Amino acid sequence: MRLLLSFLFVLISFRGWSQTDSTVGSNYPVLTTYERHYAMATVSLGFIDYYRHNYTLPSGFEKSNTSGFTPFYAKLEYGLYKHISIGVTFSYDAFIYNYKQDYTGNNVPFTRYRTDNARIFGGGLTVFYHLQKYIHIKHLDPFAGVGVSLNNLRYGSYPMGDSTGVKFDHIVTPYLKAGARYYLSGKCSLFGDIGFDKQSIFSLGFSCRFSPRKP
């Protein structure tokens, strides 16, 4: 809850700052959609976490509740061509998975409660095609992205046989998402996307455009 409130506060502050954005003293025009040769930095929060909802346990273990943070994304893009940009993506996810183990000792049934601290770091490369040529909405930059991501997973107490242990996984997954930016000014935009990267179904955040190449 605190993370969500902090995120909303950032969005409100970001909205207020964007309204004061001005072109006075600038040699570049205010742009309200995608343009090549501009860099775009994006941060967002993911929702509907794949790894949390698909945590599997072997026989003898039973699922319980899950707690933790929502996935965090950071992305840096550069506009290579009129409709194509390339981006480097980063992600981080952390959650605590509670479960119990039923077993028998000295002919007496026991239940042992366990906790697994999971950490997931991801990074990848994606190509985005910007669709403003086909979708004409003022200030909107719709796009579709295709790429690949490497997710590095660490489980602190994963069920292994009748016991638990540290487990590492390295999984290569496709990145298939569509989304849009809505520009509040020449520099700032709200961001959202939806699709598949094996960490969340959709994410919401904001972007900042900077460092244009001089003509």
NORCOR-V100231 format. One record per residue. RES is the residue in one letter. PHI is phi in whole degrees, -180 to 180 (* if undefined). OMEGA is omega in radians with two decimals (none if undefined). D_CENTER is the distance of its C-alpha to the mean C-alpha in whole Angstrom. Layout:
res->RES phi->PHI omega->OMEGA d_center->D_CENTER
res->RES phi->PHI omega->OMEGA d_center->D_CENTER
This chain:
res->M phi->* omega->3.13 d_center->18
res->R phi->-63 omega->3.11 d_center->18
res->L phi->-64 omega->3.13 d_center->15
res->L phi->-65 omega->3.11 d_center->14
res->L phi->-64 omega->3.11 d_center->18
res->S phi->-64 omega->3.13 d_center->17
res->F phi->-64 omega->3.10 d_center->14
res->L phi->-64 omega->3.11 d_center->16
res->F phi->-62 omega->3.12 d_center->19
res->V phi->-63 omega->3.13 d_center->17
res->L phi->-63 omega->3.13 d_center->16
res->I phi->-65 omega->3.12 d_center->20
res->S phi->-64 omega->3.13 d_center->21
res->F phi->-63 omega->3.11 d_center->19
res->R phi->-64 omega->3.13 d_center->21
res->G phi->-65 omega->3.13 d_center->24
res->W phi->-68 omega->-3.11 d_center->24
res->S phi->-66 omega->-3.14 d_center->23
res->Q phi->-68 omega->3.14 d_center->26
res->T phi->-94 omega->-3.12 d_center->28
res->D phi->-62 omega->-3.04 d_center->27
res->S phi->-136 omega->3.11 d_center->30
res->T phi->-101 omega->3.14 d_center->31
res->V phi->-62 omega->3.12 d_center->35
res->G phi->81 omega->-3.13 d_center->35
res->S phi->-101 omega->3.09 d_center->33
res->N phi->-91 omega->-3.07 d_center->34
res->Y phi->-120 omega->-3.13 d_center->31
res->P phi->-74 omega->3.02 d_center->31
res->V phi->-74 omega->-3.13 d_center->28
res->L phi->-108 omega->-3.08 d_center->26
res->T phi->-119 omega->3.02 d_center->24
res->T phi->-157 omega->-3.09 d_center->22
res->Y phi->-67 omega->3.01 d_center->21
res->E phi->-141 omega->3.13 d_center->23
res->R phi->-72 omega->3.13 d_center->24
res->H phi->69 omega->3.03 d_center->24
res->Y phi->-112 omega->3.03 d_center->22
res->A phi->-96 omega->-3.12 d_center->19
res->M phi->-132 omega->3.08 d_center->16
res->A phi->-104 omega->-3.07 d_center->13
res->T phi->-132 omega->2.96 d_center->10
res->V phi->-126 omega->-3.11 d_center->8
res->S phi->-157 omega->3.08 d_center->6
res->L phi->-114 omega->-3.12 d_center->6
res->G phi->-95 omega->-3.12 d_center->5
res->F phi->-136 omega->-3.05 d_center->8
res->I phi->63 omega->-3.02 d_center->11
res->D phi->-78 omega->-3.12 d_center->10
res->Y phi->-63 omega->-3.05 d_center->12
res->Y phi->-67 omega->3.12 d_center->13
res->R phi->-70 omega->-3.08 d_center->14
res->H phi->-79 omega->-3.08 d_center->16
res->N phi->-120 omega->3.07 d_center->17
res->Y phi->-72 omega->-3.07 d_center->19
res->T phi->-109 omega->-3.14 d_center->22
res->L phi->-129 omega->3.09 d_center->25
res->P phi->-75 omega->3.13 d_center->29
res->S phi->-61 omega->-3.13 d_center->32
res->G phi->99 omega->3.12 d_center->33
res->F phi->-118 omega->-3.09 d_center->30
res->E phi->-130 omega->-3.10 d_center->29
res->K phi->-69 omega->3.02 d_center->25
res->S phi->-135 omega->-3.06 d_center->25
res->N phi->-83 omega->3.11 d_center->22
res->T phi->-124 omega->3.09 d_center->19
res->S phi->-138 omega->3.12 d_center->18
res->G phi->142 omega->-3.08 d_center->15
res->F phi->-95 omega->3.02 d_center->12
res->T phi->-80 omega->3.14 d_center->9
res->P phi->-58 omega->3.13 d_center->6
res->F phi->-112 omega->3.14 d_center->5
res->Y phi->-121 omega->2.97 d_center->3
res->A phi->-137 omega->-3.06 d_center->7
res->K phi->-144 omega->3.07 d_center->9
res->L phi->-124 omega->-3.10 d_center->12
res->E phi->-118 omega->3.02 d_center->14
res->Y phi->-137 omega->-3.13 d_center->18
res->G phi->-79 omega->-3.11 d_center->20
res->L phi->-78 omega->-3.06 d_center->23
res->Y phi->-131 omega->-3.04 d_center->25
res->K phi->-59 omega->-3.11 d_center->26
res->H phi->-124 omega->-3.02 d_center->23
res->I phi->-126 omega->3.01 d_center->21
res->S phi->-126 omega->3.11 d_center->18
res->I phi->-121 omega->-3.05 d_center->17
res->G phi->-136 omega->2.99 d_center->13
res->V phi->-104 omega->-3.05 d_center->12
res->T phi->-114 omega->3.08 d_center->8
res->F phi->-132 omega->3.11 d_center->7
res->S phi->-149 omega->3.10 d_center->5
res->Y phi->-144 omega->3.13 d_center->7
res->D phi->-137 omega->3.12 d_center->9
res->A phi->-145 omega->3.09 d_center->12
res->F phi->-153 omega->3.14 d_center->15
res->I phi->-114 omega->-3.11 d_center->18
res->Y phi->-107 omega->3.13 d_center->20
res->N phi->-100 omega->3.10 d_center->24
res->Y phi->-152 omega->3.13 d_center->26
res->K phi->-132 omega->-3.11 d_center->30
res->Q phi->-120 omega->3.09 d_center->32
res->D phi->-99 omega->3.12 d_center->36
res->Y phi->-151 omega->-3.11 d_center->39
res->T phi->-120 omega->3.10 d_center->42
res->G phi->-131 omega->-3.08 d_center->44
res->N phi->55 omega->3.12 d_center->48
res->N phi->64 omega->3.11 d_center->48
res->V phi->-122 omega->3.13 d_center->46
res->P phi->-72 omega->3.12 d_center->43
res->F phi->-130 omega->3.00 d_center->40
res->T phi->-126 omega->3.13 d_center->36
res->R phi->-113 omega->-3.12 d_center->34
res->Y phi->-93 omega->-3.05 d_center->31
res->R phi->-129 omega->3.14 d_center->28
res->T phi->-134 omega->3.12 d_center->25
res->D phi->-115 omega->3.07 d_center->22
res->N phi->-92 omega->-3.10 d_center->19
res->A phi->-104 omega->3.10 d_center->16
res->R phi->-133 omega->-3.10 d_center->14
res->I phi->-131 omega->3.05 d_center->11
res->F phi->-110 omega->-3.13 d_center->11
res->G phi->-132 omega->3.06 d_center->9
res->G phi->-155 omega->-3.11 d_center->10
res->G phi->-162 omega->-3.14 d_center->12
res->L phi->-130 omega->-3.05 d_center->13
res->T phi->-137 omega->3.02 d_center->13
res->V phi->-108 omega->-3.11 d_center->16
res->F phi->-114 omega->3.02 d_center->16
res->Y phi->-109 omega->-3.06 d_center->19
res->H phi->-94 omega->-2.87 d_center->19
res->L phi->-106 omega->-3.10 d_center->21
res->Q phi->-65 omega->3.06 d_center->23
res->K phi->-66 omega->-3.07 d_center->27
res->Y phi->-108 omega->3.13 d_center->26
res->I phi->-118 omega->-3.03 d_center->25
res->H phi->-100 omega->3.05 d_center->27
res->I phi->-130 omega->-3.07 d_center->25
res->K phi->-57 omega->3.10 d_center->26
res->H phi->72 omega->-3.08 d_center->23
res->L phi->-101 omega->3.08 d_center->21
res->D phi->-121 omega->3.10 d_center->19
res->P phi->-79 omega->-3.10 d_center->18
res->F phi->-155 omega->3.00 d_center->16
res->A phi->-133 omega->-3.08 d_center->15
res->G phi->-126 omega->3.09 d_center->14
res->V phi->-133 omega->3.14 d_center->15
res->G phi->-169 omega->-3.12 d_center->14
res->V phi->-140 omega->-3.11 d_center->14
res->S phi->-138 omega->3.05 d_center->12
res->L phi->-107 omega->3.13 d_center->13
res->N phi->-103 omega->3.13 d_center->12
res->N phi->-105 omega->-3.05 d_center->14
res->L phi->-109 omega->3.03 d_center->15
res->R phi->-131 omega->3.07 d_center->18
res->Y phi->-107 omega->-3.07 d_center->20
res->G phi->-78 omega->-3.10 d_center->22
res->S phi->-149 omega->-3.06 d_center->25
res->Y phi->-90 omega->3.13 d_center->24
res->P phi->-60 omega->3.11 d_center->27
res->M phi->-138 omega->-3.08 d_center->30
res->G phi->66 omega->3.11 d_center->33
res->D phi->-95 omega->-3.10 d_center->35
res->S phi->-130 omega->3.12 d_center->33
res->T phi->-135 omega->3.12 d_center->29
res->G phi->-168 omega->3.10 d_center->28
res->V phi->-76 omega->-3.12 d_center->25
res->K phi->-130 omega->3.09 d_center->23
res->F phi->-118 omega->3.05 d_center->21
res->D phi->-135 omega->3.06 d_center->19
res->H phi->-128 omega->-2.98 d_center->18
res->I phi->-122 omega->3.04 d_center->16
res->V phi->-91 omega->-3.10 d_center->16
res->T phi->-129 omega->3.04 d_center->14
res->P phi->-73 omega->3.07 d_center->14
res->Y phi->-116 omega->-3.11 d_center->11
res->L phi->-133 omega->-3.08 d_center->13
res->K phi->-143 omega->3.01 d_center->11
res->A phi->-128 omega->-3.11 d_center->13
res->G phi->-169 omega->-3.11 d_center->13
res->A phi->-160 omega->2.93 d_center->14
res->R phi->-113 omega->3.03 d_center->15
res->Y phi->-114 omega->-3.03 d_center->18
res->Y phi->-80 omega->3.05 d_center->20
res->L phi->-86 omega->3.10 d_center->22
res->S phi->-158 omega->3.11 d_center->24
res->G phi->-68 omega->-3.09 d_center->24
res->K phi->-108 omega->-2.89 d_center->21
res->C phi->-119 omega->3.13 d_center->19
res->S phi->-150 omega->2.94 d_center->17
res->L phi->-81 omega->-3.00 d_center->15
res->F phi->-132 omega->3.02 d_center->11
res->G phi->-156 omega->3.05 d_center->10
res->D phi->-148 omega->-3.13 d_center->9
res->I phi->-147 omega->3.14 d_center->10
res->G phi->154 omega->-3.02 d_center->11
res->F phi->-130 omega->2.92 d_center->10
res->D phi->-146 omega->3.12 d_center->9
res->K phi->68 omega->3.04 d_center->10
res->Q phi->-124 omega->3.07 d_center->7
res->S phi->-153 omega->-3.14 d_center->7
res->I phi->-84 omega->3.09 d_center->9
res->F phi->-146 omega->3.13 d_center->8
res->S phi->-141 omega->3.13 d_center->6
res->L phi->-133 omega->3.14 d_center->8
res->G phi->-174 omega->3.12 d_center->9
res->F phi->-148 omega->-3.10 d_center->12
res->S phi->-128 omega->3.05 d_center->13
res->C phi->-131 omega->3.14 d_center->16
res->R phi->-104 omega->-3.06 d_center->19
res->F phi->-157 omega->3.03 d_center->21
res->S phi->50 omega->3.06 d_center->24
res->P phi->-70 omega->3.08 d_center->25
res->R phi->-79 omega->-3.12 d_center->28
res->K phi->-68 omega->-3.13 d_center->31
res->P phi->-71 omega->none d_center->33
